[in-house]
Amino acid sequence: MVGLGFCKIRLGKRGHGLGFLHVLCAFIVCAALFVLLFVDFLESWVTSIGMSTAVEAQAGVLPLQSLPPTRPEEFLLMPSPLVCQRAKPYLIIMVTSAPANQRARQAIRDTWGGEVQVRGLRVMTLFMVGVASDPGLGKLLIEEAREKGDLIQGRFLDTYSNLTLKTLSMLGWARRFCPQTHFMAKVDDDVLFNPSALLHFLNKSHNPYEQGDLYLGRVHLHVAPDRDPDSKHYLPAGAYPPSVFPDYCSGTAYVLSRSALLKISLAASASPLSTPLPPEDVFVGLCARTAGVLPSHSPLFSGGPGVPYGRCCYQVMVSIHHISPREMLHYWADVHSSPPCSWLSQRASLGMCKVRAMLGSALGLQQGL
């Protein structure tokens, strides 16, 4: 807008003889519009430049037959072991949730988790929890599991430090009881997820990812381990000696193809667990590297700065982090109200959302200094 004002003032004063300035202003306006409409492609390009392209499949990943199978008795609560054989989901969404987050789970059931047919494909949503420290909460989980039939509870205490164990259980359950699903999405319970946008992304090129390894999300690059003993992310050099983690997808939401799920799950089962455990998304990234699976970045996943609400923007995004149950219900209803946004409206809204998110992140960093 500042550039437009400058052009208007200068051209108003000396309209003739300023042809070059007129062309320059037109170029600036066109460039700004191009960036706004295609900011996601630019983000993908910039991220790809910084990503490691080396695949270093390491020895030590045990073959399938040498790993103990995941048995139903390893889970305190779970749907029928035949749930995936009966439903035959194309996409299974595993939502990691804390036992006390009943409102968040219900908001998901009432919005995106309640969708079972998306773009003509079967989708199933399940919730992964651990053991509640409060016996009363444990009883409520049993009642919720009987009523809803969508809870999986692993045999570990549900704490922040055990999120990696929760992911291990999730991967093991999906590998054992849902081996034929084409894709698995791992999603946190404070994420507004968009199965339709994901399936549009996956299928727009005639299912190019179905036969290969796909580990898709918002990729974090060159992240250093936190060596601060007072931090909840503390990881001492003894547990992880290298100075930087391999590239990995944000744990808020990521997607695995069938082959990638199998390889990463097997690598996770065979990997020794350090004390303390690495963050769960870092752990998945380490297992992916061990299995020879590279992460793929998509700007349609949010896992860093918050994305401000925009109806047309949220129609395109696959995942939005930091969404409360109340916001989830409101946003989902508004996003799916008619009329649908046009392609141009979606592109412009997505660009504005991205720009506002980057500005908000930059201002937050400055205030925190």
N, C-alpha and C positions, 0 to 999 in steps of 0.2 A: 504493500500500500504506500510505503514511503517512496518507493521508486516511481510509482504512478504519479504521486503528487509532485515529485521533482520534475518528471517529464512534462506534466501539465503546466507548471509554472514557467519552465524554461521555454517551452514551445509557445506559450501565450505571449511572452515578451518579444521573442524574435523568431516568429514562425518560419519566415523564409530565410534560407541560408543555413538552416540547422538540420539538413537532411540526415547527416550522420548520426546526430543525437536522437533523431526520431527512430532511425533503424536500431540504434543501440537500445533504446527504451523498449522497443517492440521485442527485441531479442531477450532482454531481461525478463519481460513479462511472460514470454513463451517458455523460457527456461524454468521460471518459477512454477508455472502451471504444469510443466512436464514433471518436475520433481514432486509436486504435490500429488499428481495422479499416479505416479509410478514409484513412490517412495519405498514400497515393499520390495520391488525388484532391485532398487539401489541398495537397500539394506542387505538383501541376500548376496549381492555382488561383493559388497564391502566385507561381509562376514566370511565369504568363501576365500577371499584373499588371505585372511589371517588364519584359516583353518589348516591343520596338519592333514596331509593327504597320504601319509605313510601308514600302511596296514601292517602291523607287526603281530601276527598271530603267534602266541607264545606256546611253548610246550607245557604240558601239565594239565591240559583240559581232558578229563576222563571221558572215554566213550560212553554212550548211553547205557549199554548193558552193565557197566561196572558201577553205576550210581544206584543207590537204594531208591526204589520207587516212592513217590509221595502217596502215602496211604490216607484214607479218610479219617482214621483215628488220630492223625496228627493235627486235626482241626476240631476244636471244641464245638463249633457251630458251622454248618454249611448247608447249602441246598442239596438236593439229591445228587449223587455222583453222576447221574445220567442226564443232568439238566442241559448240558450242551449237546449231547447226542440227540435229545428230543427237539430242542429249539433250533439247532444248527445255525448259530449266529455267524454272520459274516464279520461283524465287529463286536468284540466284547470289551466293555469299559469297566475297569477295576478302579473303584474309588477308595483311596486310603482315608480312613476316618477315625477319629478318637471316640471311645465309647460314649462320652458325654455329649457328643455333637448330634443329638437326635434331630434338632431343628434343621440343621444343615442337610442331613440325609433326607428328611421329608421334603425340604424345598427342592432338592435334586429330583426326587420321585415325582414331584408335582410339575416339574419343568422338563429339562432335557433328558433326565434319566427315565422318564416315563414313555419315551419314544421307543417303539419296538419295530416299526417299519419306517426306514428312512431311505428315500430315493429307490424304493423297491427292494431294499436289502434288510435282512434281519439284524437288529441290534439288541444287545442284552447288557444291562448295567447291574453290577454287584458291588457290595461294600466290604472292604477288608478292615478288620479291627483286631486289637489284641485283648488281653485279659485286663479287666478293670480292677483297680486297687480297692474300690468300694464294692462290697458284696451286694448292696442294694442296687447299684448300677448294673452289676452282673446279671441280676434277676430281670431287670428291665430289658437288657439285651436279649435274653432268652425269649421273653414275650414278644419283642420286636421281630426276632428271627422267625418265630412261629407264625406271626401275623403277616409279615411281608415276604418271607422266603427268599431274601436277597442278601443275607449276612454271611460272611465267612470269618470265623474267629480262630486265629492261630494260638499256639501254646507259648506265648511270651507276654510279659508285662507290657502294657501299652504305655510307653514313655517316649519322650523325644529322643533319648539316646538309643532306643530300640527301633527307630524308623527303618534302619537297614534290615533288621530281622523281619519287619513287616513286609518289606519289598521282597525279601527272599521267599517268604511264605506265599506272597502273591504270585511270583513267578513260578514257584513250584506247583501251586494249585492250577494255574492256567495251563502249564505244560502237561500235567497229568490228566486233568478232567476236561480240558477244552482244546485238545491238540489239533482239531481240524479247523478252528477259526482262522480266517484269513489275516485279521489284524487284532491286536490288543492295545488298548489305550490305558495308560495309567494316569489318573487324575486325582488331585487333592479335592477335599470337600468344600474348599472356599473358592472354587474355580467355576465360572460360567462356561460350560463346554458346549460346542456346537457340532453335533454329529453330522448334520447335513453339509456344513462347510468342509468338514474333514473328508467326507466321502466324495464331495465334488472335487477336492484337491487330488485325492487318490485315484479317482476314476476318469479324470478329464483327458488322460492320455492312454485310454484303453488298458487300465490296470498295469502300468509299467512296473509297479513295486511288488506285485503278487509273487513273482518267481524269484525275487532277490531279497537281500538283506536290507531292511529299512529300519532305521533308528532315528525317528523324526521328532523335532521339537525346537525349542529355542536354545541354540548352542551357546554355551559359555566357553570362552577362549582364554587360555593362559592364566587360569586361576591358581593362585599360590595357596598352599595349606595354611591354615590358621595356627600359628605357634603360640598364641596367647593362652596360658593355662586358665585364665578366668573366663574364656569364651566358651559358649555352648558348642561351637564348631571346632574346639581345640583338637589338634591332631599332632602329636609329638613326632619328631624325626625318627624315633625308633619304630613307630607304627607305619610311617610312610616317609622314607628318606628323600625322594626327589623333591626339588624346589618348586615344581609345577605339576598340576594334574593334567592328564590328557583331556582333550576336548570332550565335553559331555553335555547332554541335554538337561535343561532345568527340570527338577523333579516335580514342578507344579503340574505339568502335563507333557507326556510324550507318547509316541506310538511306535509299536514294534510289529513288523511283519511276522508271519508264522515262522519262517526260517531264522530270523533274528531272535525271536523269543526263545526258540529251542537252543540256539547257540549260546545266548547270554545266560539263560537259565542254567544250562549245564556248566558253564564257566563259573557262575555264582555258587553252584552247589559244590564245585571242586576247589573253590578259593578258600585259603585259610583266612579266618576272621581275626583282625587285629584288635587290640584293646588300647584305647577306645576304638569303636567302629568308625570308619569314615562316614561322612554324610551320605544318605541313601542315593542321591542322584550321582554323586561322585563314585560311589561303589558300582552303580550300574555302568557308568562310563568306563571304569577300570575293567569290569568284566567284558564289556563290549570290545575294548582294545585287546584283551586276552583272546577273545573269540574271533578277532579279525574283522569286526563290524565297525564301520565309521559312522559317526553321527551326521545327520543331514539337518541343516538349519532351515526353518520356515519363519518368516516375519509374521505369520498369522497366529503364532503362539506367543502369549505374553508370559514372561517369567522374570522380568526385571522391573522397569518403571511401571507404575499403574497406568492403565489406559482409560482416559476419561470417557464417559458414556456418549455415544452417538448412535442413533438408531440404525442408520445405514452402515456405519462402521462395524457395529456388533453383528450385523448380518453376514459379514465377510470373515471376521475373526474366528479362529477355531477355539481358542481358549483365552479367557480373561481372568486374571488372578485378583485376589483380595476383594471378593464379592460376598457380602453378608447374605444370609437367607432371605431377608426382607428385600434387598436389592435384586436378588436373583429372581424372585417371583415377579417383581415389577418390571425389570428389564426384559425378561423372557416374554411377558405378555405384550409389551410395547413393540419389541422387535418383530413379533409375529402378527401384529395388527396390520390391517390392509390400509392403503395399497402397498405392495412391495416396492422397494427402492430400485431405481433404474441402475444400469451398469455405471453410468457417469456419476450418479449420486453416491454409489458405493465407493467408487474410486476416490472421489473428492473427500468424502467423509473419512475414509481410511487414512488418507494423507493428513487430514487435519488432526485425527486422533493420534497419529504417530508423532507429528510435530509438537502437539500439546504435551504428549507423554515425555518427549525428549526435553522440552523446556522445563516441565515440572521436575524431572530428574536433575537437570542442571541446577535449577534454583535450590532444590533440596540439598544438593551437595555443597553449594556455596554457603547455605545457612548452617550446614553442619561443620564447616571449617572453623 
